[in-house]
Each structure stands twice: as C-alpha cells, then as structure tokens.
Amino acid sequence: MPRASFQQFAIERREEILAIAAQEFAALGFHGTSYNRLLLRLGIGKSSAHHCFEDKADLFRTAVSECYGKWFRSLSRLTPPSKREQFWPYILEVNVNGFRFMLEDPTAAALMQCLQRETASLERVLGAEQVLDAIEQNHRTILAVGQQLGAVRTDLPIARLSMISRAIASAEDQAFVQQIRREGREAVAARIPALAQRVTDLLSRAFEVSDD
C-alpha cells in the first residue's frame, strides 16, 4: 500500500494520480504498462515516486483497491436482507448496482476487468491478503447470509460456492463490458434491469435451496 508521502498530497492530487494509473493499467494491463511512461504521464520523478509507492506493483495494488473500495462502498448503501424472501431481490439489487457502477465508471470497470483477466499471473503482485481476499470475502459474506436465511444451499462448502459465484460474476461482467463496446452506453443502460435479472436467475438456479 502507498507510503506516507502519498497520503500527504491533497485529496484531488491523490485521486488524479490513481485515476491516471487506472487508465494506463486498464488499457495495457499490469505487465504491458511501462512504469517509466506512467510516471512521466503522472508528472512524478522516479525519486519522488519511490517516496509514494514501493514500485509499479504497489501503485497497481493501490489503484485496484481504490476501484473495489468504490464498489464495496456502493454496496454498503443497499439494505441487507433479513428474511429468506428478501435475499434474491437483494441479489438483484447488487447486480443492478454493479452494472450501473461499470457503466458510470468505465475506467474502474476496465481496471477490474484487467484484474480478472490477469489474476493467475498477478497473485504474487497483488498479495493474497489484500485485494483478492477482499473480493473472496465479499462473495463468502453474501453467500453466508443467504445460507443463514435458508435461501442458499448448504450441501457444498462455502469455498466451493464462492468459487462458482466469482466465476459467474466474472463471466457476466466481461460480457457486459463487451456489450457496451458493441452497442454503446445508452443502449445497454436501458437494459440493465433485464441483464441484472438474468444474472440473478442464473445465480438462483445454481444456489437456491429447492423446496421439493
């Protein structure tokens, strides 16, 4: 995570640095991004950069954490379910919120896509205890709530359920971004409720407890 010197910048400058870094990483991927070129675009010399970030990986972790932090904060504004019948409508809200987040913040969405594409080669870069664990924990927490309410199956370990949930979410996010590129933001925005319902139906078929 960034060094103390970075935190001493004005909040507007910190946001600018992370936004530009996110654009570069989203466009070129972690491995394809030149740290020297990125620093040049940021207007930060190498010696100053070392006082802010340990290296390119540290800056990438910070940018990704900021994007997911925005996403998690947006989720915190939703009312969590307290009854079984509220769980899947809540998941629908989560999916609508997620699609709107990607539509309204395309740079953050592209960076999150970069993370999903390169996860296998980025585990050492990200650090298992950091971003990847936060994503995993988010899925496990939601699934655990569903189990407590009797809405999510309990015949499989929570780790297996989370793995399936993350795979579905990743695939649907990738498809959503591709639709935006093909059809344009306005056309896709009008279909967000239907797209979110489709994902919710897919998840419910995979995880919902059968009443039979």
Secondary structure, DSSP 8 states (H G I E B T S, - for coil): ---HHHHTS-HHHHHHHHHHHHHHHHHHHHHHS-HHHHHHHHT--HHHHHHH-SSHHHHHHHHHHHHHHHHHHHHHTS----SHHHHHHHHHHHHHHHHHHHHH-HHHHHHHHHHHHHHHHHHHHH-TTTHHHHHHHHHHHHHHHHHHTT-B--SS-HHHHHHHHHHHHHHHHHHHHHHHHHH-HHHHHTTHHHHHHHHHHHHHHHHB----
